[in-house]
Amino acid sequence: MGAFVFWGIWLTILAGVIMGFFVFLLGHEGTYRQYLAVVVHAQLIPAPATVLLVPLRIAPEDTQLLLSLGTFAVFLEPGYLFPFLSFLDLFGLGAWVLVGVGVARISRNESRVGASVIVMLIPLTMATVLAIFAG
């Protein structure tokens, strides 16, 4: 039950952070409800993927198993790059691209590519911090 409550709180905070960045720093004119709708709807990508990955997590008894960029880079030496790629979930990256497209759609004068690049800095920064502490 706690996961459902935490997930709702996390999405609410994340929408506020994204709105704060785009509205206050870049001058977009979107409302909080628009940004919350974009963030919540983008989570429709990783939610079914989580359900599909449950059998893959149960078989090796690894609850941290992700289908990430690191899954396809097993040839890399242990160091910084492999943990970094392991924290970049493919379905999560797809959701972040969708958030970027949604943010660009809220502000009609922003290009979709530019907004997606700015939004993609969030998961890349999180993966970088996690890889530094993991490695």
Wavefront OBJ file of the C-alpha trace (Angstrom):
o trace
v 0.000 0.000 0.000
v 2.890 2.324 0.769
v 4.212 2.008 -2.794
v 0.956 3.366 -4.210
v 0.963 6.319 -1.826
v 4.643 7.061 -2.429
v 4.225 6.836 -6.207
v 1.433 9.423 -6.163
v 3.450 11.747 -3.943
v 6.545 11.290 -6.129
v 4.651 12.125 -9.349
v 3.102 15.192 -7.701
v 6.509 16.471 -6.606
v 8.092 15.655 -9.973
v 5.372 17.557 -11.836
v 5.993 20.535 -9.556
v 9.742 20.440 -10.205
v 9.264 20.227 -13.969
v 6.657 22.979 -13.902
v 8.890 25.151 -11.729
v 11.770 24.769 -14.144
v 9.815 25.442 -17.311
v 7.439 28.113 -15.991
v 9.705 30.134 -13.749
v 13.050 29.732 -15.507
v 12.014 29.486 -19.157
v 8.795 31.495 -19.093
v 6.272 28.870 -20.189
v 2.635 29.632 -19.500
v 1.378 26.179 -18.523
v -0.632 25.354 -15.409
v 0.258 22.803 -12.753
v -2.617 20.587 -13.870
v -1.201 20.438 -17.400
v 2.255 19.441 -16.188
v 0.784 16.893 -13.749
v -1.275 15.372 -16.573
v 1.829 15.068 -18.759
v 3.894 13.417 -16.010
v 1.143 11.008 -14.956
v 0.270 10.001 -18.515
v 3.933 9.416 -19.316
v 3.963 6.806 -16.541
v 1.631 4.675 -18.652
v 4.769 3.483 -20.486
v 6.771 1.991 -17.573
v 3.733 0.730 -15.607
v 2.852 -2.194 -17.944
v 6.558 -2.868 -18.414
v 6.894 -3.344 -14.672
v 4.134 -5.956 -14.749
v 5.789 -7.719 -17.697
v 9.180 -7.749 -15.963
v 7.858 -9.357 -12.748
v 8.465 -12.942 -14.010
v 11.975 -11.938 -15.057
v 12.595 -10.602 -11.553
v 11.147 -13.660 -9.818
v 13.153 -16.272 -11.762
v 16.663 -15.116 -10.720
v 15.331 -13.670 -7.429
v 16.643 -10.234 -8.354
v 14.190 -7.444 -7.472
v 16.456 -4.780 -8.975
v 16.432 -6.270 -12.481
v 15.773 -3.664 -15.169
v 15.682 -3.768 -18.913
v 18.230 -1.000 -19.248
v 20.952 0.172 -21.560
v 23.352 -1.763 -19.324
v 21.538 -4.980 -20.243
v 22.930 -4.646 -23.752
v 26.402 -3.513 -22.643
v 27.564 -6.535 -20.670
v 30.872 -6.438 -22.541
v 31.928 -3.285 -20.673
v 34.512 -3.514 -17.950
v 33.336 -2.836 -14.407
v 33.853 0.833 -13.800
v 31.731 3.911 -14.177
v 30.065 3.448 -17.570
v 28.391 0.091 -16.895
v 26.624 1.197 -13.664
v 25.603 4.429 -15.410
v 24.015 2.529 -18.292
v 22.452 0.035 -15.876
v 20.467 2.811 -14.189
v 18.981 4.030 -17.502
v 15.781 1.982 -17.807
v 14.560 1.767 -21.408
v 10.902 2.201 -20.498
v 11.753 5.044 -18.134
v 13.686 6.821 -20.871
v 10.686 6.450 -23.166
v 8.504 8.027 -20.493
v 10.925 10.942 -20.086
v 10.904 11.563 -23.856
v 7.104 11.624 -23.694
v 7.302 14.174 -20.847
v 9.542 16.310 -23.064
v 7.069 16.125 -25.946
v 4.201 16.970 -23.575
v 6.075 19.949 -22.150
v 6.765 21.195 -25.669
v 3.085 20.800 -26.461
v 2.102 22.866 -23.408
v 4.345 25.693 -24.575
v 3.662 26.079 -28.249
v 6.790 28.129 -28.932
v 9.232 25.484 -27.607
v 10.511 22.851 -30.014
v 9.833 19.224 -29.146
v 13.490 18.315 -29.532
v 14.657 21.143 -27.278
v 12.162 20.343 -24.535
v 12.956 16.629 -24.733
v 16.672 17.327 -24.429
v 16.116 19.562 -21.405
v 13.830 16.993 -19.747
v 16.269 14.136 -20.507
v 18.844 15.880 -18.328
v 16.782 14.784 -15.280
v 17.210 10.987 -15.680
v 20.773 11.386 -16.929
v 21.655 13.400 -13.833
v 19.963 10.879 -11.547
v 21.767 7.972 -13.248
v 25.089 9.811 -12.969
v 24.651 10.395 -9.233
v 23.554 6.793 -8.637
v 26.477 5.426 -10.683
v 28.954 7.538 -8.717
v 27.651 6.217 -5.402
v 27.290 2.630 -6.680
v 30.754 2.446 -8.187
l 1 2 3 4 5 6 7 8 9 10 11 12 13 14 15 16 17 18 19 20 21 22 23 24 25 26 27 28 29 30 31 32 33 34 35 36 37 38 39 40 41 42 43 44 45 46 47 48 49 50 51 52 53 54 55 56 57 58 59 60 61 62 63 64 65 66 67 68 69 70 71 72 73 74 75 76 77 78 79 80 81 82 83 84 85 86 87 88 89 90 91 92 93 94 95 96 97 98 99 100 101 102 103 104 105 106 107 108 109 110 111 112 113 114 115 116 117 118 119 120 121 122 123 124 125 126 127 128 129 130 131 132 133 134 135
